[in-house]
């Protein structure tokens, strides 16, 4: 079921270039940040969920 949901999301993005471009911009902005900053944020989030 998860794969089907992913496929539906891909189809929605393919039909809406404005949303697709916005998602691409978000992805690029996130991945242009230093790797250690991203890792720290992910670990902090993970630790908070565990407690």
mmCIF file as Biopython writes it, N, C-alpha, C and O atoms, coordinates in Angstrom:
data_model
#
loop_
_atom_site.group_PDB
_atom_site.id
_atom_site.type_symbol
_atom_site.label_atom_id
_atom_site.label_alt_id
_atom_site.label_comp_id
_atom_site.label_asym_id
_atom_site.label_entity_id
_atom_site.label_seq_id
_atom_site.pdbx_PDB_ins_code
_atom_site.Cartn_x
_atom_site.Cartn_y
_atom_site.Cartn_z
_atom_site.occupancy
_atom_site.B_iso_or_equiv
_atom_site.auth_seq_id
_atom_site.auth_asym_id
_atom_site.pdbx_PDB_model_num
ATOM 1   N N  . UNK A ? 1  ? 0.812  -1.197 0.000   1.0 0.0 1  A 1 
ATOM 2   C CA . UNK A ? 1  ? 0.000  0.000  0.000   1.0 0.0 1  A 1 
ATOM 3   C C  . UNK A ? 1  ? 0.860  1.267  0.000   1.0 0.0 1  A 1 
ATOM 4   O O  . UNK A ? 1  ? 0.510  2.271  -0.620  1.0 0.0 1  A 1 
ATOM 5   N N  . UNK A ? 2  ? 1.991  1.199  0.708   1.0 0.0 2  A 1 
ATOM 6   C CA . UNK A ? 2  ? 2.867  2.370  0.769   1.0 0.0 2  A 1 
ATOM 7   C C  . UNK A ? 2  ? 3.365  2.740  -0.622  1.0 0.0 2  A 1 
ATOM 8   O O  . UNK A ? 2  ? 3.391  3.917  -0.983  1.0 0.0 2  A 1 
ATOM 9   N N  . UNK A ? 3  ? 3.755  1.743  -1.398  1.0 0.0 3  A 1 
ATOM 10  C CA . UNK A ? 3  ? 4.249  2.029  -2.753  1.0 0.0 3  A 1 
ATOM 11  C C  . UNK A ? 3  ? 3.160  2.678  -3.605  1.0 0.0 3  A 1 
ATOM 12  O O  . UNK A ? 3  ? 3.440  3.575  -4.400  1.0 0.0 3  A 1 
ATOM 13  N N  . UNK A ? 4  ? 1.939  2.229  -3.439  1.0 0.0 4  A 1 
ATOM 14  C CA . UNK A ? 4  ? 0.833  2.824  -4.203  1.0 0.0 4  A 1 
ATOM 15  C C  . UNK A ? 4  ? 0.663  4.292  -3.809  1.0 0.0 4  A 1 
ATOM 16  O O  . UNK A ? 4  ? 0.473  5.147  -4.673  1.0 0.0 4  A 1 
ATOM 17  N N  . UNK A ? 5  ? 0.729  4.582  -2.523  1.0 0.0 5  A 1 
ATOM 18  C CA . UNK A ? 5  ? 0.590  5.966  -2.058  1.0 0.0 5  A 1 
ATOM 19  C C  . UNK A ? 5  ? 1.708  6.842  -2.609  1.0 0.0 5  A 1 
ATOM 20  O O  . UNK A ? 5  ? 1.479  7.998  -2.968  1.0 0.0 5  A 1 
ATOM 21  N N  . UNK A ? 6  ? 2.901  6.296  -2.673  1.0 0.0 6  A 1 
ATOM 22  C CA . UNK A ? 6  ? 4.018  7.052  -3.256  1.0 0.0 6  A 1 
ATOM 23  C C  . UNK A ? 6  ? 3.770  7.329  -4.730  1.0 0.0 6  A 1 
ATOM 24  O O  . UNK A ? 6  ? 4.033  8.426  -5.225  1.0 0.0 6  A 1 
ATOM 25  N N  . UNK A ? 7  ? 3.267  6.331  -5.414  1.0 0.0 7  A 1 
ATOM 26  C CA . UNK A ? 7  ? 3.004  6.503  -6.839  1.0 0.0 7  A 1 
ATOM 27  C C  . UNK A ? 7  ? 1.934  7.565  -7.071  1.0 0.0 7  A 1 
ATOM 28  O O  . UNK A ? 7  ? 2.052  8.375  -7.990  1.0 0.0 7  A 1 
ATOM 29  N N  . UNK A ? 8  ? 0.911  7.565  -6.258  1.0 0.0 8  A 1 
ATOM 30  C CA . UNK A ? 8  ? -0.147 8.579  -6.372  1.0 0.0 8  A 1 
ATOM 31  C C  . UNK A ? 8  ? 0.447  9.960  -6.156  1.0 0.0 8  A 1 
ATOM 32  O O  . UNK A ? 8  ? 0.098  10.899 -6.871  1.0 0.0 8  A 1 
ATOM 33  N N  . UNK A ? 9  ? 1.339  10.100 -5.183  1.0 0.0 9  A 1 
ATOM 34  C CA . UNK A ? 9  ? 1.977  11.388 -4.927  1.0 0.0 9  A 1 
ATOM 35  C C  . UNK A ? 9  ? 2.828  11.827 -6.125  1.0 0.0 9  A 1 
ATOM 36  O O  . UNK A ? 9  ? 2.833  13.005 -6.482  1.0 0.0 9  A 1 
ATOM 37  N N  . UNK A ? 10 ? 3.533  10.904 -6.732  1.0 0.0 10 A 1 
ATOM 38  C CA . UNK A ? 10 ? 4.336  11.222 -7.924  1.0 0.0 10 A 1 
ATOM 39  C C  . UNK A ? 10 ? 3.429  11.729 -9.052  1.0 0.0 10 A 1 
ATOM 40  O O  . UNK A ? 10 ? 3.761  12.698 -9.735  1.0 0.0 10 A 1 
ATOM 41  N N  . UNK A ? 11 ? 2.311  11.080 -9.235  1.0 0.0 11 A 1 
ATOM 42  C CA . UNK A ? 11 ? 1.375  11.500 -10.284 1.0 0.0 11 A 1 
ATOM 43  C C  . UNK A ? 11 ? 0.814  12.887 -10.001 1.0 0.0 11 A 1 
ATOM 44  O O  . UNK A ? 11 ? 0.651  13.689 -10.921 1.0 0.0 11 A 1 
ATOM 45  N N  . UNK A ? 12 ? 0.519  13.173 -8.749  1.0 0.0 12 A 1 
ATOM 46  C CA . UNK A ? 12 ? 0.020  14.508 -8.388  1.0 0.0 12 A 1 
ATOM 47  C C  . UNK A ? 12 ? 1.069  15.568 -8.688  1.0 0.0 12 A 1 
ATOM 48  O O  . UNK A ? 12 ? 0.753  16.632 -9.221  1.0 0.0 12 A 1 
ATOM 49  N N  . UNK A ? 13 ? 2.327  15.270 -8.341  1.0 0.0 13 A 1 
ATOM 50  C CA . UNK A ? 13 ? 3.401  16.229 -8.604  1.0 0.0 13 A 1 
ATOM 51  C C  . UNK A ? 13 ? 3.613  16.429 -10.104 1.0 0.0 13 A 1 
ATOM 52  O O  . UNK A ? 13 ? 3.865  17.543 -10.563 1.0 0.0 13 A 1 
ATOM 53  N N  . UNK A ? 14 ? 3.509  15.357 -10.846 1.0 0.0 14 A 1 
ATOM 54  C CA . UNK A ? 14 ? 3.685  15.458 -12.298 1.0 0.0 14 A 1 
ATOM 55  C C  . UNK A ? 14 ? 2.606  16.330 -12.925 1.0 0.0 14 A 1 
ATOM 56  O O  . UNK A ? 14 ? 2.837  16.972 -13.950 1.0 0.0 14 A 1 
ATOM 57  N N  . UNK A ? 15 ? 1.441  16.353 -12.315 1.0 0.0 15 A 1 
ATOM 58  C CA . UNK A ? 15 ? 0.331  17.141 -12.855 1.0 0.0 15 A 1 
ATOM 59  C C  . UNK A ? 15 ? 0.357  18.596 -12.394 1.0 0.0 15 A 1 
ATOM 60  O O  . UNK A ? 15 ? -0.384 19.425 -12.922 1.0 0.0 15 A 1 
ATOM 61  N N  . UNK A ? 16 ? 1.207  18.915 -11.412 1.0 0.0 16 A 1 
ATOM 62  C CA . UNK A ? 16 ? 1.217  20.271 -10.863 1.0 0.0 16 A 1 
ATOM 63  C C  . UNK A ? 16 ? 2.658  20.763 -10.769 1.0 0.0 16 A 1 
ATOM 64  O O  . UNK A ? 16 ? 3.325  20.561 -9.755  1.0 0.0 16 A 1 
ATOM 65  N N  . UNK A ? 17 ? 3.123  21.396 -11.811 1.0 0.0 17 A 1 
ATOM 66  C CA . UNK A ? 17 ? 4.527  21.812 -11.860 1.0 0.0 17 A 1 
ATOM 67  C C  . UNK A ? 17 ? 4.858  22.866 -10.808 1.0 0.0 17 A 1 
ATOM 68  O O  . UNK A ? 17 ? 6.001  22.945 -10.359 1.0 0.0 17 A 1 
ATOM 69  N N  . UNK A ? 18 ? 3.890  23.668 -10.411 1.0 0.0 18 A 1 
ATOM 70  C CA . UNK A ? 18 ? 4.141  24.692 -9.394  1.0 0.0 18 A 1 
ATOM 71  C C  . UNK A ? 18 ? 4.500  24.036 -8.052  1.0 0.0 18 A 1 
ATOM 72  O O  . UNK A ? 18 ? 5.458  24.443 -7.395  1.0 0.0 18 A 1 
ATOM 73  N N  . UNK A ? 19 ? 3.739  23.035 -7.658  1.0 0.0 19 A 1 
ATOM 74  C CA . UNK A ? 19 ? 4.019  22.317 -6.410  1.0 0.0 19 A 1 
ATOM 75  C C  . UNK A ? 19 ? 5.329  21.547 -6.537  1.0 0.0 19 A 1 
ATOM 76  O O  . UNK A ? 19 ? 6.120  21.510 -5.595  1.0 0.0 19 A 1 
ATOM 77  N N  . UNK A ? 20 ? 5.560  20.938 -7.687  1.0 0.0 20 A 1 
ATOM 78  C CA . UNK A ? 20 ? 6.800  20.192 -7.907  1.0 0.0 20 A 1 
ATOM 79  C C  . UNK A ? 20 ? 8.011  21.106 -7.756  1.0 0.0 20 A 1 
ATOM 80  O O  . UNK A ? 20 ? 8.978  20.743 -7.087  1.0 0.0 20 A 1 
ATOM 81  N N  . UNK A ? 21 ? 7.969  22.276 -8.364  1.0 0.0 21 A 1 
ATOM 82  C CA . UNK A ? 21 ? 9.090  23.213 -8.259  1.0 0.0 21 A 1 
ATOM 83  C C  . UNK A ? 21 ? 9.284  23.695 -6.822  1.0 0.0 21 A 1 
ATOM 84  O O  . UNK A ? 21 ? 10.417 23.870 -6.373  1.0 0.0 21 A 1 
ATOM 85  N N  . UNK A ? 22 ? 8.192  23.906 -6.106  1.0 0.0 22 A 1 
ATOM 86  C CA . UNK A ? 22 ? 8.301  24.328 -4.706  1.0 0.0 22 A 1 
ATOM 87  C C  . UNK A ? 22 ? 8.959  23.233 -3.875  1.0 0.0 22 A 1 
ATOM 88  O O  . UNK A ? 22 ? 9.813  23.523 -3.038  1.0 0.0 22 A 1 
ATOM 89  N N  . UNK A ? 23 ? 8.574  21.987 -4.096  1.0 0.0 23 A 1 
ATOM 90  C CA . UNK A ? 23 ? 9.191  20.863 -3.368  1.0 0.0 23 A 1 
ATOM 91  C C  . UNK A ? 23 ? 10.665 20.738 -3.714  1.0 0.0 23 A 1 
ATOM 92  O O  . UNK A ? 23 ? 11.490 20.464 -2.842  1.0 0.0 23 A 1 
ATOM 93  N N  . UNK A ? 24 ? 10.995 20.935 -4.971  1.0 0.0 24 A 1 
ATOM 94  C CA . UNK A ? 24 ? 12.409 20.871 -5.389  1.0 0.0 24 A 1 
ATOM 95  C C  . UNK A ? 24 ? 13.214 21.962 -4.693  1.0 0.0 24 A 1 
ATOM 96  O O  . UNK A ? 24 ? 14.322 21.713 -4.217  1.0 0.0 24 A 1 
ATOM 97  N N  . UNK A ? 25 ? 12.661 23.166 -4.633  1.0 0.0 25 A 1 
ATOM 98  C CA . UNK A ? 25 ? 13.341 24.271 -3.956  1.0 0.0 25 A 1 
ATOM 99  C C  . UNK A ? 25 ? 13.574 23.956 -2.479  1.0 0.0 25 A 1 
ATOM 100 O O  . UNK A ? 25 ? 14.646 24.238 -1.943  1.0 0.0 25 A 1 
ATOM 101 N N  . UNK A ? 26 ? 12.564 23.367 -1.818  1.0 0.0 26 A 1 
ATOM 102 C CA . UNK A ? 26 ? 12.708 22.994 -0.410  1.0 0.0 26 A 1 
ATOM 103 C C  . UNK A ? 26 ? 13.817 21.956 -0.234  1.0 0.0 26 A 1 
ATOM 104 O O  . UNK A ? 26 ? 14.632 22.060 0.682   1.0 0.0 26 A 1 
ATOM 105 N N  . UNK A ? 27 ? 13.841 20.965 -1.109  1.0 0.0 27 A 1 
ATOM 106 C CA . UNK A ? 27 ? 14.840 19.900 -1.036  1.0 0.0 27 A 1 
ATOM 107 C C  . UNK A ? 27 ? 16.242 20.486 -1.221  1.0 0.0 27 A 1 
ATOM 108 O O  . UNK A ? 27 ? 17.155 20.172 -0.457  1.0 0.0 27 A 1 
ATOM 109 N N  . UNK A ? 28 ? 16.406 21.321 -2.218  1.0 0.0 28 A 1 
ATOM 110 C CA . UNK A ? 28 ? 17.713 21.920 -2.497  1.0 0.0 28 A 1 
ATOM 111 C C  . UNK A ? 28 ? 18.153 22.807 -1.345  1.0 0.0 28 A 1 
ATOM 112 O O  . UNK A ? 28 ? 19.313 22.767 -0.936  1.0 0.0 28 A 1 
ATOM 113 N N  . UNK A ? 29 ? 17.234 23.609 -0.818  1.0 0.0 29 A 1 
ATOM 114 C CA . UNK A ? 29 ? 17.576 24.488 0.306   1.0 0.0 29 A 1 
ATOM 115 C C  . UNK A ? 29 ? 18.035 23.678 1.508   1.0 0.0 29 A 1 
ATOM 116 O O  . UNK A ? 29 ? 19.000 24.048 2.176   1.0 0.0 29 A 1 
ATOM 117 N N  . UNK A ? 30 ? 17.351 22.579 1.784   1.0 0.0 30 A 1 
ATOM 118 C CA . UNK A ? 30 ? 17.731 21.732 2.914   1.0 0.0 30 A 1 
ATOM 119 C C  . UNK A ? 30 ? 19.092 21.088 2.686   1.0 0.0 30 A 1 
ATOM 120 O O  . UNK A ? 30 ? 19.914 21.035 3.602   1.0 0.0 30 A 1 
ATOM 121 N N  . UNK A ? 31 ? 19.334 20.606 1.497   1.0 0.0 31 A 1 
ATOM 122 C CA . UNK A ? 31 ? 20.580 19.898 1.227   1.0 0.0 31 A 1 
ATOM 123 C C  . UNK A ? 31 ? 21.766 20.815 0.952   1.0 0.0 31 A 1 
ATOM 124 O O  . UNK A ? 31 ? 22.890 20.335 0.803   1.0 0.0 31 A 1 
ATOM 125 N N  . UNK A ? 32 ? 21.543 22.103 0.884   1.0 0.0 32 A 1 
ATOM 126 C CA . UNK A ? 32 ? 22.640 23.051 0.775   1.0 0.0 32 A 1 
ATOM 127 C C  . UNK A ? 32 ? 23.172 23.465 2.141   1.0 0.0 32 A 1 
ATOM 128 O O  . UNK A ? 32 ? 24.200 24.136 2.239   1.0 0.0 32 A 1 
ATOM 129 N N  . UNK A ? 33 ? 22.466 23.060 3.195   1.0 0.0 33 A 1 
ATOM 130 C CA . UNK A ? 33 ? 22.941 23.348 4.552   1.0 0.0 33 A 1 
ATOM 131 C C  . UNK A ? 33 ? 24.054 22.362 4.904   1.0 0.0 33 A 1 
ATOM 132 O O  . UNK A ? 33 ? 24.117 21.272 4.334   1.0 0.0 33 A 1 
ATOM 133 N N  . UNK A ? 34 ? 24.925 22.732 5.830   1.0 0.0 34 A 1 
ATOM 134 C CA . UNK A ? 34 ? 26.014 21.833 6.205   1.0 0.0 34 A 1 
ATOM 135 C C  . UNK A ? 34 ? 25.494 20.480 6.698   1.0 0.0 34 A 1 
ATOM 136 O O  . UNK A ? 34 ? 24.472 20.406 7.381   1.0 0.0 34 A 1 
ATOM 137 N N  . UNK A ? 35 ? 26.201 19.433 6.345   1.0 0.0 35 A 1 
ATOM 138 C CA . UNK A ? 35 ? 25.782 18.071 6.682   1.0 0.0 35 A 1 
ATOM 139 C C  . UNK A ? 35 ? 25.665 17.875 8.186   1.0 0.0 35 A 1 
ATOM 140 O O  . UNK A ? 35 ? 24.731 17.217 8.646   1.0 0.0 35 A 1 
ATOM 141 N N  . UNK A ? 36 ? 26.586 18.427 8.959   1.0 0.0 36 A 1 
ATOM 142 C CA . UNK A ? 36 ? 26.529 18.236 10.410  1.0 0.0 36 A 1 
ATOM 143 C C  . UNK A ? 36 ? 25.306 18.917 11.020  1.0 0.0 36 A 1 
ATOM 144 O O  . UNK A ? 36 ? 24.753 18.421 12.001  1.0 0.0 36 A 1 
ATOM 145 N N  . UNK A ? 37 ? 24.885 20.020 10.467  1.0 0.0 37 A 1 
ATOM 146 C CA . UNK A ? 37 ? 23.672 20.689 10.937  1.0 0.0 37 A 1 
ATOM 147 C C  . UNK A ? 37 ? 22.454 19.805 10.695  1.0 0.0 37 A 1 
ATOM 148 O O  . UNK A ? 37 ? 21.593 19.666 11.564  1.0 0.0 37 A 1 
ATOM 149 N N  . UNK A ? 38 ? 22.392 19.215 9.515   1.0 0.0 38 A 1 
ATOM 150 C CA . UNK A ? 38 ? 21.257 18.331 9.187   1.0 0.0 38 A 1 
ATOM 151 C C  . UNK A ? 38 ? 21.251 17.090 10.071  1.0 0.0 38 A 1 
ATOM 152 O O  . UNK A ? 38 ? 20.195 16.666 10.541  1.0 0.0 38 A 1 
ATOM 153 N N  . UNK A ? 39 ? 22.428 16.505 10.300  1.0 0.0 39 A 1 
ATOM 154 C CA . UNK A ? 39 ? 22.517 15.309 11.130  1.0 0.0 39 A 1 
ATOM 155 C C  . UNK A ? 39 ? 22.099 15.647 12.562  1.0 0.0 39 A 1 
ATOM 156 O O  . UNK A ? 39 ? 21.346 14.899 13.185  1.0 0.0 39 A 1 
ATOM 157 N N  . UNK A ? 40 ? 22.584 16.765 13.076  1.0 0.0 40 A 1 
ATOM 158 C CA . UNK A ? 40 ? 22.234 17.179 14.434  1.0 0.0 40 A 1 
ATOM 159 C C  . UNK A ? 40 ? 20.718 17.332 14.569  1.0 0.0 40 A 1 
ATOM 160 O O  . UNK A ? 40 ? 20.138 16.864 15.549  1.0 0.0 40 A 1 
ATOM 161 N N  . UNK A ? 41 ? 20.077 17.977 13.604  1.0 0.0 41 A 1 
ATOM 162 C CA . UNK A ? 41 ? 18.628 18.177 13.660  1.0 0.0 41 A 1 
ATOM 163 C C  . UNK A ? 41 ? 17.886 16.844 13.621  1.0 0.0 41 A 1 
ATOM 164 O O  . UNK A ? 41 ? 16.927 16.638 14.365  1.0 0.0 41 A 1 
ATOM 165 N N  . UNK A ? 42 ? 18.331 15.948 12.757  1.0 0.0 42 A 1 
ATOM 166 C CA . UNK A ? 42 ? 17.674 14.639 12.659  1.0 0.0 42 A 1 
ATOM 167 C C  . UNK A ? 42 ? 17.838 13.842 13.951  1.0 0.0 42 A 1 
ATOM 168 O O  . UNK A ? 42 ? 16.888 13.208 14.411  1.0 0.0 42 A 1 
ATOM 169 N N  . UNK A ? 43 ? 19.035 13.870 14.539  1.0 0.0 43 A 1 
ATOM 170 C CA . UNK A ? 43 ? 19.260 13.161 15.797  1.0 0.0 43 A 1 
ATOM 171 C C  . UNK A ? 43 ? 18.444 13.768 16.935  1.0 0.0 43 A 1 
ATOM 172 O O  . UNK A ? 43 ? 17.875 13.043 17.751  1.0 0.0 43 A 1 
ATOM 173 N N  . UNK A ? 44 ? 18.387 15.089 16.988  1.0 0.0 44 A 1 
ATOM 174 C CA . UNK A ? 44 ? 17.602 15.758 18.018  1.0 0.0 44 A 1 
ATOM 175 C C  . UNK A ? 44 ? 16.131 15.376 17.898  1.0 0.0 44 A 1 
ATOM 176 O O  . UNK A ? 44 ? 15.475 15.077 18.896  1.0 0.0 44 A 1 
ATOM 177 N N  . UNK A ? 45 ? 15.625 15.388 16.686  1.0 0.0 45 A 1 
ATOM 178 C CA . UNK A ? 45 ? 14.232 15.005 16.448  1.0 0.0 45 A 1 
ATOM 179 C C  . UNK A ? 45 ? 14.005 13.546 16.853  1.0 0.0 45 A 1 
ATOM 180 O O  . UNK A ? 45 ? 13.007 13.227 17.500  1.0 0.0 45 A 1 
ATOM 181 N N  . UNK A ? 46 ? 14.913 12.682 16.479  1.0 0.0 46 A 1 
ATOM 182 C CA . UNK A ? 46 ? 14.797 11.257 16.799  1.0 0.0 46 A 1 
ATOM 183 C C  . UNK A ? 46 ? 14.807 11.032 18.308  1.0 0.0 46 A 1 
ATOM 184 O O  . UNK A ? 46 ? 14.009 10.252 18.827  1.0 0.0 46 A 1 
ATOM 185 N N  . UNK A ? 47 ? 15.708 11.712 19.009  1.0 0.0 47 A 1 
ATOM 186 C CA . UNK A ? 47 ? 15.800 11.553 20.461  1.0 0.0 47 A 1 
ATOM 187 C C  . UNK A ? 47 ? 14.537 12.052 21.158  1.0 0.0 47 A 1 
ATOM 188 O O  . UNK A ? 47 ? 14.080 11.445 22.126  1.0 0.0 47 A 1 
ATOM 189 N N  . UNK A ? 48 ? 13.984 13.134 20.679  1.0 0.0 48 A 1 
ATOM 190 C CA . UNK A ? 48 ? 12.756 13.656 21.297  1.0 0.0 48 A 1 
ATOM 191 C C  . UNK A ? 48 ? 11.585 12.714 21.100  1.0 0.0 48 A 1 
ATOM 192 O O  . UNK A ? 48 ? 10.733 12.601 21.982  1.0 0.0 48 A 1 
ATOM 193 N N  . UNK A ? 49 ? 11.524 12.035 19.962  1.0 0.0 49 A 1 
ATOM 194 C CA . UNK A ? 49 ? 10.443 11.081 19.710  1.0 0.0 49 A 1 
ATOM 195 C C  . UNK A ? 49 ? 10.568 9.854  20.595  1.0 0.0 49 A 1 
ATOM 196 O O  . UNK A ? 49 ? 9.563  9.239  20.951  1.0 0.0 49 A 1 
ATOM 197 N N  . UNK A ? 50 ? 11.783 9.495  20.950  1.0 0.0 50 A 1 
ATOM 198 C CA . UNK A ? 50 ? 12.025 8.287  21.747  1.0 0.0 50 A 1 
ATOM 199 C C  . UNK A ? 50 ? 11.644 8.472  23.211  1.0 0.0 50 A 1 
ATOM 200 O O  . UNK A ? 50 ? 11.404 7.490  23.914  1.0 0.0 50 A 1 
ATOM 201 N N  . UNK A ? 51 ? 11.584 9.712  23.677  1.0 0.0 51 A 1 
ATOM 202 C CA . UNK A ? 51 ? 11.298 9.961  25.113  1.0 0.0 51 A 1 
ATOM 203 C C  . UNK A ? 51 ? 9.913  10.456 25.323  1.0 0.0 51 A 1 
ATOM 204 O O  . UNK A ? 51 ? 9.514  10.712 26.459  1.0 0.0 51 A 1 
#
